[in-house]
Amino acid sequence: MLNFSLPKLEIGEAIEWLVRWIIANLSVIFDVIKNILNSITGALNDGLLAIPTIILIIIFALGVWLLTSKTTALLSFTGLVLIWNIGLWPQMISTLVLVVVSVVIALLIGIPTGILMTRSSKLETAMRPVLDFMQTMPPFVYLIPAVMLFGIGVVPGLFATIIFAVPPPVRLTYLGITQVPEDMKEMAVAFGASDRQVLRKVELPLSLPSIMTGVNQCIMLGISMVVIASMIGAGGLGAEVMRAVNRLDLAHGFESGLAIVVLAIVLDRVSRNIGSGKTTPAGRIIEYLKKHRKAKLESRVSQI
């Protein structure tokens, strides 16, 4: 029998060389990014913790009520009070800040990329394997380059979370826009709409449910990755879970996990409801203000 083997491709060594080259030549850029993100997360965290807890819980509950319903707001209020009661409020705020900042950055990258993919078939073809790679790579692997580029702390956790959470908004934005009926777009063009107007007035409104599903998935992946990122010093509730695992502390581990579940459910219900098309208190208030403004304009016109 023939004993035949191919020489090993040193893919891992090539990636490591690339990362080390980036560190050696572009470290100034990453230091600036690290300082900016540390300032943003630190300011948000300190600002939220400076507000009395019960007042902040009421504000959160009112926000949930405006965006969803009275029942969801009441359940959110109960869950947040429970987190406060078990002594995990500061850790929950840290986790919330990490999730919000990482999700906002991921959406600022993902949604425009999805829109551009609908305008360029070459970009869509090129991005498809990249998104597959980002979604199927084990999330723990992202922690290694994150630590090498930014060190230990909050920022590498944000970096890893952003990479892990970007693919859903990209894919679902692309999917939502491509599923808009062609006759709707042709009708808008026939009335003289430019490509930008078609996007803003037709495609984005009709694809909003799909885009918001991408936002929802981005938030859920962000929460899961923020917990994993506690391994590299991201802190928050994930650090409490890791501490409980290391000590085999079932009680503390369950409480920390329960706090993560409450936060995830609140964010999930809010993001799912925004794009569902259901009438919310905020929507009713906006409609009332629009009608009131229209009535005032009509009254002024009649007086003229």
Backbone hydrogen bonds in HBPLUS format (Angstrom, degrees):
<---DONOR---> <-ACCEPTOR-->    atom                        ^
c    i                          cat <-CA-CA->   ^        H-A-AA   ^      H-
h    n   atom  resd res      DA  || num        DHA   H-A  angle D-A-AA Bond
n    s   type  num  typ     dist DA aas  dist angle  dist       angle   num
A0011-ILE N   A0009-LEU O   2.83 MM   2  5.59 136.1  2.03 105.8  92.7     1
A0014-ALA N   A0010-GLU O   3.13 MM   4  6.30 148.1  2.24 138.4 146.8     2
A0015-ILE N   A0011-ILE O   3.00 MM   4  6.34 157.8  2.05 154.7 160.1     3
A0016-GLU N   A0012-GLY O   2.93 MM   4  6.18 159.8  1.97 149.7 155.8     4
A0017-TRP N   A0013-GLU O   2.87 MM   4  6.06 155.7  1.93 144.4 151.1     5
A0018-LEU N   A0014-ALA O   2.98 MM   4  6.23 154.9  2.04 144.2 150.9     6
A0019-VAL N   A0015-ILE O   2.96 MM   4  6.26 162.4  2.00 153.5 157.4     7
A0020-ARG N   A0016-GLU O   2.91 MM   4  6.12 163.0  1.94 151.4 156.4     8
A0021-TRP N   A0017-TRP O   2.86 MM   4  6.03 147.6  1.97 145.0 154.3     9
A0022-ILE N   A0018-LEU O   2.93 MM   4  6.21 154.7  2.00 147.8 154.7    10
A0023-ILE N   A0019-VAL O   2.93 MM   4  6.23 157.1  1.98 148.6 154.9    11
A0024-ALA N   A0020-ARG O   2.94 MM   4  6.11 155.8  2.00 143.4 149.8    12
A0025-ASN N   A0021-TRP O   2.95 MM   4  6.06 149.2  2.04 148.6 156.1    13
A0026-LEU N   A0022-ILE O   2.71 MM   4  5.23 154.4  1.77 146.5 152.4    14
A0029-ILE N   A0026-LEU O   3.15 MM   3  5.56 123.4  2.48 107.5 119.5    15
A0030-PHE N   A0026-LEU O   3.36 MM   4  6.77 160.3  2.41 151.0 156.0    16
A0031-ASP N   A0027-SER O   2.86 MM   4  6.08 143.7  1.99 145.7 156.3    17
A0032-VAL N   A0028-VAL O   3.03 MM   4  6.34 153.3  2.11 147.2 153.5    18
A0033-ILE N   A0029-ILE O   2.99 MM   4  6.32 163.3  2.02 151.2 155.6    19
A0034-LYS N   A0030-PHE O   2.88 MM   4  5.96 156.0  1.94 140.4 147.5    20
A0035-ASN N   A0031-ASP O   2.94 MM   4  6.15 158.9  1.98 147.1 152.2    21
A0036-ILE N   A0032-VAL O   2.96 MM   4  6.19 160.9  2.00 152.9 158.0    22
A0037-LEU N   A0033-ILE O   2.96 MM   4  6.13 172.7  1.96 155.4 157.4    23
A0038-ASN N   A0034-LYS O   2.88 MM   4  5.95 154.6  1.94 145.9 153.8    24
A0039-SER N   A0035-ASN O   2.96 MM   4  6.08 151.5  2.04 141.1 148.7    25
A0040-ILE N   A0036-ILE O   2.95 MM   4  6.26 158.3  2.00 151.0 156.9    26
A0041-THR N   A0037-LEU O   2.94 MM   4  6.06 175.6  1.94 154.0 155.0    27
A0042-GLY N   A0038-ASN O   2.87 MM   4  5.75 153.6  1.94 139.0 147.7    28
A0043-ALA N   A0039-SER O   2.91 MM   4  5.93 159.4  1.95 143.5 149.2    29
A0044-LEU N   A0040-ILE O   2.99 MM   4  6.19 166.2  2.01 153.5 157.3    30
A0045-ASN N   A0041-THR O   2.91 MM   4  5.96 162.8  1.94 146.3 151.8    31
A0046-ASP N   A0042-GLY O   2.91 MM   4  6.01 168.4  1.92 149.4 153.1    32
A0047-GLY N   A0043-ALA O   2.85 MM   4  5.87 155.8  1.91 144.3 152.0    33
A0048-LEU N   A0044-LEU O   2.97 MM   4  6.11 162.4  2.00 151.0 154.7    34
A0049-LEU N   A0045-ASN O   3.02 MM   4  6.17 158.8  2.07 147.9 154.2    35
A0050-ALA N   A0046-ASP O   2.96 MM   4  6.03 129.8  2.22 138.3 150.7    36
A0051-ILE N   A0048-LEU O   3.30 MM   3  5.55 147.3  2.42 101.7 110.2    37
A0055-ILE N   A0052-PRO O   3.10 MM   3  5.45 118.9  2.49 105.8 120.5    38
A0056-LEU N   A0052-PRO O   2.99 MM   4  6.27 160.5  2.03 158.7 165.0    39
A0057-ILE N   A0053-THR O   2.88 MM   4  6.13 154.5  1.94 153.2 160.6    40
A0058-ILE N   A0054-ILE O   3.02 MM   4  6.22 156.4  2.08 142.3 148.2    41
A0059-ILE N   A0055-ILE O   2.91 MM   4  6.22 155.0  1.98 147.7 154.9    42
A0060-PHE N   A0056-LEU O   2.88 MM   4  6.12 163.4  1.91 150.5 154.6    43
A0061-ALA N   A0057-ILE O   2.86 MM   4  6.09 161.3  1.90 149.7 155.3    44
A0062-LEU N   A0058-ILE O   2.86 MM   4  6.09 155.4  1.92 149.2 155.6    45
A0063-GLY N   A0059-ILE O   2.93 MM   4  6.19 156.6  1.99 149.7 156.3    46
A0064-VAL N   A0060-PHE O   2.90 MM   4  6.21 157.0  1.95 152.0 158.3    47
A0065-TRP N   A0061-ALA O   2.89 MM   4  6.13 154.0  1.95 145.3 152.9    48
A0066-LEU N   A0062-LEU O   2.93 MM   4  6.19 157.6  1.98 150.3 155.4    49
A0067-LEU N   A0063-GLY O   3.13 MM   4  6.32 144.5  2.26 142.1 151.3    50
A0068-THR N   A0064-VAL O   2.76 MM   4  5.74 129.3  2.01 146.8 159.8    51
A0282-ALA N   A0066-LEU O   2.95 MM 216  4.74 155.0  2.01 136.7 133.2    52
A0073-ALA N   A0069-SER O   3.03 MM   4  6.20 155.9  2.09 145.4 152.6    53
A0074-LEU N   A0070-LYS O   2.94 MM   4  6.15 154.6  2.00 148.3 154.8    54
A0075-LEU N   A0071-THR O   2.98 MM   4  6.25 161.8  2.01 152.7 157.4    55
A0076-SER N   A0072-THR O   2.85 MM   4  6.00 154.3  1.92 145.7 153.4    56
A0077-PHE N   A0073-ALA O   2.86 MM   4  6.04 157.1  1.91 146.4 152.7    57
A0078-THR N   A0074-LEU O   2.99 MM   4  6.24 158.0  2.03 145.7 151.4    58
A0079-GLY N   A0075-LEU O   2.90 MM   4  6.15 160.4  1.94 148.7 154.1    59
A0080-LEU N   A0076-SER O   2.89 MM   4  6.09 162.2  1.92 154.5 158.8    60
A0081-VAL N   A0077-PHE O   2.97 MM   4  6.13 157.5  2.02 148.0 154.3    61
A0082-LEU N   A0078-THR O   2.97 MM   4  6.19 148.2  2.08 143.2 152.2    62
A0083-ILE N   A0079-GLY O   3.04 MM   4  6.41 152.0  2.12 145.8 152.5    63
A0084-TRP N   A0080-LEU O   3.03 MM   4  6.31 157.4  2.08 147.0 153.0    64
A0085-ASN N   A0081-VAL O   2.83 MM   4  6.04 152.3  1.91 146.0 154.3    65
A0086-ILE N   A0082-LEU O   3.05 MM   4  6.33 150.2  2.14 150.9 156.8    66
A0088-LEU N   A0083-ILE O   3.18 MM   5  5.62 165.5  2.21 164.3 159.9    67
A0087-GLY N   A0084-TRP O   3.17 MM   3  5.31 159.9  2.21 105.8 110.9    68
A0092-MET N   A0088-LEU O   2.91 MM   4  6.08 149.0  2.01 148.0 157.4    69
A0093-ILE N   A0089-TRP O   2.97 MM   4  6.23 155.9  2.03 155.9 161.7    70
A0094-SER N   A0090-PRO O   3.05 MM   4  6.33 157.5  2.11 145.9 151.7    71
A0095-THR N   A0091-GLN O   3.00 MM   4  6.25 158.2  2.05 146.4 152.0    72
A0096-LEU N   A0092-MET O   2.83 MM   4  6.03 159.2  1.87 149.5 155.8    73
A0097-VAL N   A0093-ILE O   2.89 MM   4  6.11 160.9  1.93 153.0 157.2    74
A0098-LEU N   A0094-SER O   3.07 MM   4  6.28 162.8  2.10 146.5 151.2    75
A0099-VAL N   A0095-THR O   2.91 MM   4  6.13 161.4  1.94 152.1 157.3    76
A0100-VAL N   A0096-LEU O   2.86 MM   4  6.01 169.1  1.87 154.4 157.6    77
A0101-VAL N   A0097-VAL O   2.96 MM   4  6.03 174.4  1.96 155.0 156.9    78
A0102-SER N   A0098-LEU O   3.02 MM   4  6.01 164.8  2.04 145.5 150.5    79
A0103-VAL N   A0099-VAL O   2.84 MM   4  5.84 159.0  1.89 149.6 156.2    80
A0104-VAL N   A0100-VAL O   2.92 MM   4  6.00 161.0  1.95 149.7 155.0    81
A0105-ILE N   A0101-VAL O   3.10 MM   4  6.30 165.6  2.12 150.0 153.5    82
A0106-ALA N   A0102-SER O   2.87 MM   4  6.01 158.1  1.92 144.8 151.9    83
A0107-LEU N   A0103-VAL O   2.82 MM   4  5.99 153.2  1.89 149.8 156.4    84
A0108-LEU N   A0104-VAL O   2.94 MM   4  6.15 151.8  2.02 145.4 153.5    85
A0109-ILE N   A0105-ILE O   3.07 MM   4  6.32 134.0  2.29 141.4 153.1    86
A0110-GLY N   A0106-ALA O   2.67 MM   4  5.76 163.4  1.70 148.2 154.3    87
A0111-ILE N   A0107-LEU O   3.03 MM   4  5.58 159.6  2.07 136.4 141.9    88
A0113-THR N   A0109-ILE O   3.28 MM   4  6.25 149.4  2.37 138.2 147.1    89
A0114-GLY N   A0110-GLY O   2.90 MM   4  6.14 156.4  1.95 152.3 158.8    90
A0115-ILE N   A0111-ILE O   3.00 MM   4  6.29 153.7  2.07 151.0 158.3    91
A0116-LEU N   A0112-PRO O   2.88 MM   4  6.13 161.7  1.91 150.9 155.5    92
A0117-MET N   A0113-THR O   2.94 MM   4  6.17 146.8  2.05 146.1 155.4    93
A0118-THR N   A0115-ILE O   3.08 MM   3  5.36 133.5  2.31 101.6 113.7    94
A0119-ARG N   A0116-LEU O   3.00 MM   3  5.10 141.4  2.15 100.1 111.8    95
A0120-SER N   A0116-LEU O   3.09 MM   4  6.33 122.6  2.43 143.8 158.9    96
A0124-GLU N   A0120-SER O   3.09 MM   4  6.35 156.6  2.15 144.0 150.8    97
A0125-THR N   A0121-SER O   2.94 MM   4  6.11 155.1  2.00 143.9 150.1    98
A0126-ALA N   A0122-LYS O   2.96 MM   4  6.16 153.6  2.03 144.9 152.3    99
A0127-MET N   A0123-LEU O   2.83 MM   4  5.93 152.7  1.90 149.8 157.1   100
A0128-ARG N   A0124-GLU O   3.14 MM   4  6.13 142.6  2.29 142.6 150.0   101
A0131-LEU N   A0127-MET O   2.84 MM   4  6.04 161.2  1.88 163.7 167.4   102
A0132-ASP N   A0128-ARG O   3.01 MM   4  6.27 156.4  2.07 149.1 156.2   103
A0133-PHE N   A0129-PRO O   2.91 MM   4  6.07 157.0  1.96 144.3 150.2   104
A0134-MET N   A0130-VAL O   2.96 MM   4  6.24 159.5  2.01 148.2 153.5   105
A0135-GLN N   A0131-LEU O   2.95 MM   4  6.10 151.0  2.04 148.0 155.0   106
A0136-THR N   A0132-ASP O   3.02 MM   4  6.07 148.5  2.12 148.1 155.6   107
A0137-MET N   A0133-PHE O   3.03 MM   4  5.86 143.5  2.17 147.7 153.9   108
A0141-VAL N   A0138-PRO O   3.02 MM   3  5.76 149.0  2.11 121.1 128.7   109
A0142-TYR N   A0139-PRO O   3.19 MM   3  5.61 138.4  2.37 107.5 117.0   110
A0143-LEU N   A0140-PHE O   3.13 MM   3  5.51 148.3  2.23 106.0 115.1   111
A0144-ILE N   A0141-VAL O   3.25 MM   3  5.83 147.6  2.36 112.8 119.5   112
A0146-ALA N   A0142-TYR O   3.30 MM   4  6.29 152.7  2.38 142.7 150.6   113
A0147-VAL N   A0143-LEU O   3.01 MM   4  6.12 156.2  2.06 145.2 149.5   114
A0148-MET N   A0144-ILE O   3.07 MM   4  6.32 160.0  2.11 150.8 157.0   115
A0149-LEU N   A0145-PRO O   2.90 MM   4  5.99 148.1  2.00 146.8 153.8   116
A0150-PHE N   A0146-ALA O   2.93 MM   4  5.92 161.0  1.97 148.3 153.9   117
A0151-GLY N   A0147-VAL O   2.71 MM   4  4.38 142.1  1.85 122.9 129.8   118
A0153-GLY N   A0232-ILE O   2.98 MM  79  6.29 154.5  2.05 162.6 158.5   119
A0157-GLY N   A0154-VAL O   3.04 MM   3  5.25 119.3  2.42 102.0 117.6   120
A0158-LEU N   A0154-VAL O   2.97 MM   4  6.36 149.2  2.07 149.7 159.5   121
A0158-LEU N   A0155-VAL O   3.04 MM   3  4.94 113.7  2.49  94.8 110.7   122
A0159-PHE N   A0155-VAL O   2.87 MM   4  6.16 161.5  1.90 157.9 162.9   123
A0160-ALA N   A0156-PRO O   2.97 MM   4  6.16 167.9  1.99 149.3 151.5   124
A0161-THR N   A0157-GLY O   2.97 MM   4  6.05 156.2  2.02 144.0 151.3   125
A0162-ILE N   A0158-LEU O   2.86 MM   4  6.03 159.6  1.90 155.0 159.7   126
A0163-ILE N   A0159-PHE O   3.20 MM   4  6.46 167.7  2.22 151.7 154.0   127
A0164-PHE N   A0160-ALA O   3.09 MM   4  6.23 159.8  2.13 145.9 151.7   128
A0165-ALA N   A0161-THR O   2.89 MM   4  5.97 142.8  2.03 147.1 157.0   129
A0166-VAL N   A0162-ILE O   3.09 MM   4  5.98 125.2  2.40 148.9 158.1   130
A0170-VAL N   A0166-VAL O   3.44 MM   4  6.60 160.2  2.48 156.3 161.5   131
A0171-ARG N   A0167-PRO O   2.95 MM   4  6.11 174.2  1.95 170.1 169.6   132
A0172-LEU N   A0168-PRO O   2.93 MM   4  5.94 171.7  1.93 159.4 162.3   133
A0173-THR N   A0169-PRO O   3.00 MM   4  5.69 145.6  2.12 131.5 140.0   134
A0174-TYR N   A0170-VAL O   3.09 MM   4  6.22 164.9  2.12 148.0 152.4   135
A0175-LEU N   A0171-ARG O   2.83 MM   4  6.05 159.3  1.87 147.0 153.6   136
A0176-GLY N   A0172-LEU O   2.91 MM   4  5.85 161.1  1.94 136.6 142.1   137
A0177-ILE N   A0173-THR O   3.10 MM   4  6.24 166.2  2.12 151.3 154.3   138
A0178-THR N   A0174-TYR O   3.04 MM   4  6.14 163.2  2.06 151.1 156.2   139
A0179-GLN N   A0175-LEU O   3.12 MM   4  6.20 130.1  2.38 141.0 152.7   140
A0180-VAL N   A0177-ILE O   3.21 MM   3  5.44 164.9  2.23 108.3 112.7   141
A0184-MET N   A0181-PRO O   3.18 MM   3  5.56 135.0  2.40 104.8 115.7   142
A0186-GLU N   A0182-GLU O   2.84 MM   4  6.09 160.6  1.87 156.4 162.8   143
A0187-MET N   A0183-ASP O   2.91 MM   4  5.94 148.1  2.02 136.5 144.7   144
A0188-ALA N   A0184-MET O   3.14 MM   4  6.40 155.3  2.20 141.7 147.7   145
A0189-VAL N   A0185-LYS O   2.97 MM   4  6.25 159.0  2.01 149.8 155.5   146
A0190-ALA N   A0186-GLU O   2.86 MM   4  6.04 151.7  1.94 143.4 151.6   147
A0191-PHE N   A0187-MET O   3.14 MM   4  6.44 136.5  2.34 140.3 150.6   148
A0191-PHE N   A0188-ALA O   3.21 MM   3  5.24 131.7  2.46  94.9 107.2   149
A0193-ALA N   A0188-ALA O   3.05 MM   5  5.50 158.4  2.09 145.8 143.8   150
A0192-GLY N   A0189-VAL O   2.93 MM   3  5.09 156.5  1.98 110.0 113.9   151
A0198-VAL N   A0194-SER O   2.86 MM   4  6.14 155.3  1.92 152.4 159.5   152
A0199-LEU N   A0195-ASP O   2.99 MM   4  6.20 156.7  2.04 144.8 150.9   153
A0200-ARG N   A0196-ARG O   2.94 MM   4  6.13 161.9  1.97 146.8 151.7   154
A0201-LYS N   A0197-GLN O   2.75 MM   4  5.63 163.8  1.77 150.9 155.6   155
A0202-VAL N   A0198-VAL O   2.94 MM   4  5.18 145.8  2.05 129.3 137.7   156
A0203-GLU N   A0198-VAL O   2.94 MM   5  6.29 162.4  1.97 154.3 159.8   157
A0204-LEU N   A0199-LEU O   2.89 MM   5  5.83 165.6  1.91 156.5 159.4   158
A0206-LEU N   A0202-VAL O   3.16 MM   4  6.18 162.2  2.20 148.8 154.2   159
A0207-SER N   A0203-GLU O   2.91 MM   4  5.95 140.7  2.06 147.3 158.4   160
A0208-LEU N   A0205-PRO O   3.41 MM   3  5.21 164.1  2.44  98.7 102.6   161
A0211-ILE N   A0207-SER O   2.98 MM   4  6.24 161.3  2.02 156.4 162.6   162
A0212-MET N   A0208-LEU O   2.81 MM   4  5.97 163.1  1.84 159.5 163.2   163
A0213-THR N   A0209-PRO O   3.01 MM   4  6.22 138.6  2.19 137.2 148.2   164
A0214-GLY N   A0210-SER O   3.09 MM   4  6.45 148.3  2.19 143.1 151.3   165
A0214-GLY N   A0211-ILE O   3.04 MM   3  5.03 117.1  2.45  93.3 108.7   166
A0215-VAL N   A0211-ILE O   2.93 MM   4  6.34 145.6  2.05 142.8 153.3   167
A0216-ASN N   A0212-MET O   2.87 MM   4  6.07 156.9  1.92 143.0 148.9   168
A0217-GLN N   A0213-THR O   2.93 MM   4  6.20 162.8  1.96 149.5 153.4   169
A0218-CYS N   A0214-GLY O   2.88 MM   4  6.00 149.6  1.98 142.2 151.2   170
A0219-ILE N   A0215-VAL O   2.95 MM   4  6.23 152.5  2.02 148.9 155.5   171
A0220-MET N   A0216-ASN O   3.02 MM   4  6.33 162.1  2.05 152.0 156.6   172
A0221-LEU N   A0217-GLN O   2.94 MM   4  6.11 165.0  1.96 150.8 154.6   173
A0222-GLY N   A0218-CYS O   2.88 MM   4  5.96 147.2  1.99 139.0 149.2   174
A0223-ILE N   A0219-ILE O   2.93 MM   4  6.23 154.4  2.00 151.6 157.0   175
A0224-SER N   A0220-MET O   3.14 MM   4  6.42 164.4  2.17 147.9 151.7   176
A0225-MET N   A0221-LEU O   2.90 MM   4  6.07 156.5  1.96 148.2 154.8   177
A0226-VAL N   A0222-GLY O   2.88 MM   4  5.98 152.1  1.96 146.9 154.6   178
A0227-VAL N   A0223-ILE O   3.24 MM   4  6.46 151.6  2.32 145.0 151.1   179
A0228-ILE N   A0224-SER O   3.26 MM   4  6.59 155.5  2.33 139.8 146.0   180
A0229-ALA N   A0225-MET O   2.75 MM   4  5.97 152.1  1.83 149.8 158.6   181
A0230-SER N   A0227-VAL O   3.24 MM   3  5.52 157.7  2.29 103.6 110.3   182
A0231-MET N   A0228-ILE O   3.07 MM   3  6.07 172.2  2.07 127.0 129.6   183
A0232-ILE N   A0229-ALA O   3.00 MM   3  5.60 161.0  2.03 116.2 121.6   184
A0234-ALA N   A0229-ALA O   3.33 MM   5  5.60 151.6  2.42 129.2 129.6   185
A0233-GLY N   A0230-SER O   3.24 MM   3  5.07 159.8  2.28 108.2 106.0   186
A0239-ALA N   A0236-GLY O   3.21 MM   3  5.60 130.4  2.47 104.1 114.9   187
A0240-GLU N   A0237-LEU O   3.04 MM   3  5.06 119.9  2.42  94.8 110.1   188
A0241-VAL N   A0237-LEU O   3.00 MM   4  6.39 151.5  2.08 150.3 158.2   189
A0242-MET N   A0238-GLY O   2.93 MM   4  6.23 162.0  1.96 150.9 155.4   190
A0243-ARG N   A0239-ALA O   2.90 MM   4  6.07 154.5  1.97 143.5 150.7   191
A0244-ALA N   A0240-GLU O   2.97 MM   4  6.16 153.7  2.04 143.2 150.1   192
A0245-VAL N   A0241-VAL O   2.91 MM   4  6.21 152.6  1.99 149.5 157.3   193
A0246-ASN N   A0242-MET O   2.96 MM   4  6.19 163.7  1.99 151.1 155.0   194
A0247-ARG N   A0243-ARG O   3.11 MM   4  6.27 143.0  2.25 140.1 149.5   195
A0248-LEU N   A0244-ALA O   2.83 MM   4  5.64 108.1  2.35 136.1 152.9   196
A0249-ASP N   A0244-ALA O   2.81 MM   5  4.70 155.3  1.87 139.8 144.3   197
A0248-LEU N   A0245-VAL O   3.20 MM   3  4.92 152.9  2.27  96.9 105.1   198
A0253-GLY N   A0249-ASP O   2.98 MM   4  6.05 156.7  2.03 150.7 158.3   199
A0254-PHE N   A0250-LEU O   2.87 MM   4  6.00 157.7  1.92 151.1 156.2   200
A0255-GLU N   A0251-ALA O   3.07 MM   4  6.32 162.1  2.10 149.5 154.3   201
A0256-SER N   A0252-HIS O   2.94 MM   4  6.09 161.7  1.97 149.1 154.0   202
A0257-GLY N   A0253-GLY O   2.92 MM   4  6.06 159.5  1.96 145.7 152.0   203
A0258-LEU N   A0254-PHE O   2.83 MM   4  5.98 151.6  1.91 146.2 154.4   204
A0259-ALA N   A0255-GLU O   3.00 MM   4  6.26 151.5  2.09 144.9 151.8   205
A0260-ILE N   A0256-SER O   3.12 MM   4  6.43 152.6  2.20 145.3 152.3   206
A0261-VAL N   A0257-GLY O   2.97 MM   4  6.24 153.4  2.04 146.3 153.9   207
A0262-VAL N   A0258-LEU O   2.97 MM   4  6.25 159.3  2.01 151.2 155.8   208
A0263-LEU N   A0259-ALA O   3.07 MM   4  6.29 167.0  2.09 149.2 152.3   209
A0264-ALA N   A0260-ILE O   2.89 MM   4  6.06 160.4  1.93 149.5 155.4   210
A0265-ILE N   A0261-VAL O   2.89 MM   4  6.06 159.3  1.94 152.0 157.3   211
A0266-VAL N   A0262-VAL O   3.03 MM   4  6.25 163.8  2.06 153.0 156.9   212
A0267-LEU N   A0263-LEU O   3.10 MM   4  6.29 173.2  2.10 153.8 155.4   213
A0268-ASP N   A0264-ALA O   2.84 MM   4  5.90 151.2  1.92 144.4 153.6   214
A0269-ARG N   A0265-ILE O   2.91 MM   4  6.07 167.1  1.92 154.3 156.4   215
A0270-VAL N   A0266-VAL O   3.13 MM   4  6.31 162.5  2.16 150.7 155.4   216
A0271-SER N   A0267-LEU O   3.03 MM   4  6.11 171.5  2.04 149.0 151.7   217
A0272-ARG N   A0268-ASP O   2.93 MM   4  5.97 157.0  1.98 150.1 156.9   218
A0273-ASN N   A0269-ARG O   3.08 MM   4  6.02 149.2  2.18 138.8 146.3   219
A0274-ILE N   A0270-VAL O   3.23 MM   4  6.40 145.0  2.36 148.2 156.0   220
A0276-SER N   A0273-ASN O   3.31 MM   3  5.07 159.5  2.35  98.0 104.0   221
A0283-GLY N   A0280-THR O   3.00 MM   3  4.98 113.2  2.46  96.0 112.3   222
A0284-ARG N   A0280-THR O   2.88 MM   4  6.22 155.9  1.94 156.9 163.9   223
A0285-ILE N   A0281-PRO O   2.94 MM   4  6.17 154.2  2.00 147.6 154.5   224
A0286-ILE N   A0282-ALA O   2.98 MM   4  6.22 159.5  2.03 148.6 153.9   225
A0287-GLU N   A0283-GLY O   2.93 MM   4  6.14 160.7  1.97 148.2 153.6   226
A0288-TYR N   A0284-ARG O   2.92 MM   4  6.12 155.9  1.98 144.8 151.5   227
A0289-LEU N   A0285-ILE O   2.94 MM   4  6.20 159.7  1.98 150.0 155.2   228
A0290-LYS N   A0286-ILE O   2.91 MM   4  6.16 154.5  1.98 149.2 156.4   229
A0291-LYS N   A0287-GLU O   2.92 MM   4  6.17 163.5  1.95 151.9 155.9   230
A0292-HIS N   A0288-TYR O   2.84 MM   4  6.03 159.3  1.88 150.6 157.0   231
A0293-ARG N   A0289-LEU O   2.88 MM   4  6.02 156.7  1.94 144.7 151.0   232
A0294-LYS N   A0290-LYS O   2.87 MM   4  6.08 158.0  1.92 148.4 154.9   233
A0295-ALA N   A0291-LYS O   2.86 MM   4  6.06 156.2  1.91 147.6 154.2   234
A0296-LYS N   A0292-HIS O   3.03 MM   4  6.26 152.8  2.10 144.1 151.0   235
A0297-LEU N   A0293-ARG O   3.00 MM   4  6.28 158.2  2.05 149.4 155.0   236
A0298-GLU N   A0294-LYS O   2.94 MM   4  6.16 161.5  1.97 151.5 156.4   237
A0299-SER N   A0295-ALA O   2.94 MM   4  6.09 148.5  2.04 141.5 150.4   238
A0300-ARG N   A0296-LYS O   2.97 MM   4  6.25 154.6  2.03 147.4 153.6   239
A0301-VAL N   A0297-LEU O   2.93 MM   4  6.19 158.1  1.98 149.8 156.0   240
A0302-SER N   A0298-GLU O   2.95 MM   4  6.14 156.9  2.00 144.6 150.7   241
A0303-GLN N   A0299-SER O   3.08 MM   4  6.28 144.6  2.21 140.9 150.0   242
A0304-ILE N   A0300-ARG O   3.08 MM   4  6.38 140.9  2.24 141.7 151.8   243
A0304-ILE N   A0301-VAL O   3.18 MM   3  5.16 125.6  2.49  93.7 107.4   244
